[in-house]
Amino acid sequence: MGKGDRKTYKGKLFRSSYGKKRARKVKKSSKTSAEANQISD
């Protein structure tokens, strides 16, 4: 269990891949100007 193990967190970091152990961070969705214009109309 280390850098060579694809299933571990360290392995994911080493290979720069993602999965269940290393999920991508979810960006907070902000309203775009187009969406804001539709709401105000």
N, C-alpha and C positions, 0 to 999 in steps of 0.2 A: 504494500500500500504506500504509494508515493507518487512521484512525478509521472511515472510510466503508467499508472493505473487510471484508465479513462473514467472510471466510475466515482473517483474521489474528488473532493473539492480542489486539492492541490494538482491533481491530474488535469482538471478542467482549466485551471489557471495556466498551467504549463503549455497546454495545447491551444490556449485562448479559444475555448469552445464553451458552449452553454448546455444546460440540461436541468434535471430536477434538483441536483445538488447545488447548482450555480445558476440561478434564474436571472434573467435580465431585469434591470430596474425599470419600473413602469413610470413613464413620464406623466406628470400631472397635465391633463388636457385643459388648456385655456381656450376660451372662446376666441375665434378668429374674427377679424373685422367683418367678413362676409356674413358670418352667423349673427353678429351683433346688429348688422343692418337689417336683416330679415326680421329679427325680433322687434325692433323699433318701428317698423313699417306697419 
